[in-house]
Amino acid sequence: MKIIILGAGQVGRTAAYHLSREEANDVTVVDTNEEVLRELQDRLDIRTVNGNAASPRILEAAGIANTDILVALTNSDEVNMLACQVAWTLYRTPKKIARVRSSAYTERERLFGENAVAVDVWVSPEQLITEHIARLIRYPGALQVLDFADGRVRLVGIHALKSGPLVGQALKTLREHIPAADARVAAIYRAGRSIKPEGSTVIEDGDEVFFLAARENIRTVMKEMRREEAPVRRVVIAGGGNIGFRLASRLEDKNQVKLIERDKKRARRVSEQLKSTTVLQGDAADEQLLLEENIDNADVFAALTNSEEANILSAMLAKRLGAHKAMALINKPSYVELIESGSIDVAISPQTVTIGSLLAHVRRGDVVRVHSLRRGAAEALEVVVHGDADSSRIVGRRIEEITLPEGTTLGAVVRGEDVIIAHHDTTIQPDDHLILFLTDRRHIEAVEKLFQGSASFL
């Protein structure tokens, strides 16, 4: 598959890294920064083109004439949209994905489409990150809360603690603990190493456990892994940029929200747009300011500025001063595990949150949703099954009869409105949505091959 990525910023570089690792992809990256392109080409097996991403001449040099997918990820919404339009008008590029940050564009449903701006799929990293943080706040104690099947199924990552009833017990006892709520443990990581979840596997204190359950059963399962935490009421947000503002807007109806913004003009503008959020102009790393605002009473402190260093410092300070939970937006995915092993509870990687949304549109077949996990090493995806017992390798077969690639767990089946937690005797039917967890995303091609007999992978 031939893919052109426009923009070599953080998101563009992450997309290039993920997509170029798959043998079937031929990736070209376009950017105006020659130095960044040279660094990318030294590390990845890709082509690069230096120039304006919306220029027909530059797009032609990148090979737009026979490109399957154009992914426009520059920092300019207008450049991204124009590049998609040029690609469609001149070369009828089959699929065009654009990063669109401004809600002024995304709120207009008729703006994109067949007879409008030629963007097939728009992606807003800021919106995705806001939704990600909001879910973490809704489920205190969770490290990851990821939606599948329009939110009916959720994959939750959580650190098991000895206060949880299931800790020290074998997985097969989970049904006895919560007979009214079905769930499936999809993966376990112990000291950074993947442990295959089997009935005899014992959950240990400190394990990072990923489980799948219907939305209404999430809290019940979480209580098996650790003592239930009180609902979040008081939230302090550092940074009034796109993400900080969106999060405050999302939370202020149900939570007590304070927002700290350094820039005076920005703080005034944000205060005028928010309804009940208390907006403070100042430095979120100012110890005196945090003490005056009773940071020790905060349930969550979320550092969401554009400065990675400022986020780390302010989150560490807030935690030391008594904030119950500290979150920080970290641009370098390699820092995430390092940061979370210290005083910061949750490190949020914009690239990791965003890349799944892109991969869902690049995967071969009827892939509805993809989530990248463990700094891109693992992956969870929702795939629609097509075909029949004659044309498909999985339709009409029980899960115990399906040979899944190494490290792959089939966790749940969504059939119409029903959520079926996968067990050995669950039979796959046409149009089922399967939720899969891959502890090693290098096996993604093997997973795709498993579905190649069905119509979804022609």
Secondary structure, 3 states (H helix, E strand, C coil): CEEEEECCCHHHHHHHHHHHCCCCCEEEEEECCHHHHHHHHHHCCCEEEECCCCCHHHHHHHCHHHCCEEEECCCCHHHHHHHHHHHHHHHCCCEEEEECCCHHHHCCHHHECCCCECCCEEECHHHHHHHHHHHHHHCCCEEEEEEEHHHCEEEEEEECCCCCCCCCCEHHHHHHHCCCCCEEEEEEEECCEEECCCCCCECCCCCEEEEEEEHHHHHHHHHHHCCCCCCCCEEEEECCCHHHHHHHHHHCCCCEEEEEECCHHHHHHHHHHCCCCEEEECCCCCHHHHHHCCHHHCCEEEECCCCHHHHHHHHHHHHHCCCCEEEEECCCHHHHHHHHCCCCCEEECHHHHHHHHHHCCCCCCCEEEEEEEHHHCEEEEEEECCCCCCCCCCCCCEHHHCCCCCCEEEEEEEECCEEEECCCCCECCCCCEEEEEECCHHHHHHHHHHCCCCHHHC
